[in-house]
Amino acid sequence: ARESGWPILALLTGVDGDRLDMLERFFVELGVQVISIPTNRERPDLYFKVDGQWNSRGHEFVARSVLDAIIKFDLTRTG
């Protein structure tokens, strides 16, 4: 993506603890912006109780997080 001039955003979901720390460091070292979505344990209000997928509140939370990152990091810029 970078070679093609596309902006990159890593969206981490369902990951916590040491694994989350490792992935965040990995992407930051590559110069990639990272969004870490809270897990079901951290924010159960974002997930359906039945299957653990995002509910409407979860989808809104993620969409706003992505939009905020696009604005904050000017991911509309290429190159």
C-alpha positions in Angstrom: 0.0 0.0 0.0 2.8 2.4 0.9 4.6 1.8 -2.4 1.4 2.7 -4.2 1.0 5.9 -2.1 -2.0 4.7 -0.2 -2.5 5.8 3.4 -2.4 3.0 5.9 -4.4 2.6 9.1 -4.1 -0.5 11.3 -7.4 -1.4 13.1 -6.7 -3.8 16.0 -9.7 -5.5 17.5 -10.1 -8.4 19.8 -6.5 -8.0 21.0 -5.3 -7.0 24.5 -2.4 -7.3 26.9 1.1 -8.1 25.6 -0.1 -9.1 22.2 -1.8 -5.6 21.8 1.4 -3.9 23.0 3.5 -5.9 20.5 1.2 -5.2 17.5 1.0 -1.5 18.4 4.8 -1.2 18.5 5.1 -3.1 15.3 2.8 -0.8 13.4 4.2 2.4 15.0 7.8 1.3 14.0 6.5 1.0 10.4 5.0 4.5 10.6 1.5 3.2 10.4 -1.3 4.9 12.4 -3.0 2.5 14.8 -6.5 2.3 16.3 -7.1 -0.2 19.1 -10.7 -1.1 19.6 -11.6 -2.0 23.2 -12.3 -5.7 23.7 -15.6 -7.2 24.8 -14.2 -7.4 28.4 -13.3 -3.7 28.3 -16.4 -2.4 26.6 -19.2 -5.0 26.7 -21.7 -2.3 25.6 -20.1 -2.4 22.1 -20.8 -6.1 21.6 -23.8 -8.4 21.2 -24.0 -10.8 24.2 -24.9 -13.7 22.0 -22.0 -13.9 19.6 -19.5 -11.2 20.6 -19.8 -9.3 17.3 -20.1 -5.5 17.4 -23.6 -4.2 17.9 -24.9 -0.9 16.4 -23.2 1.0 19.2 -19.9 -0.9 18.5 -20.1 -0.2 14.8 -20.7 3.5 15.5 -17.8 3.6 17.9 -15.4 2.0 15.3 -16.7 4.2 12.5 -16.1 7.3 14.6 -12.6 6.1 15.6 -11.7 5.5 12.0 -13.1 8.9 10.9 -11.2 10.6 13.8 -8.0 9.0 12.7 -8.5 10.0 9.1 -9.0 13.6 10.2 -6.3 13.7 12.9 -3.6 12.0 10.8 -4.7 13.4 7.4 -5.0 10.0 5.9 -6.6 11.5 2.9 -3.1 12.6 1.8 -1.2 10.2 -0.4 2.5 9.8 -0.9 
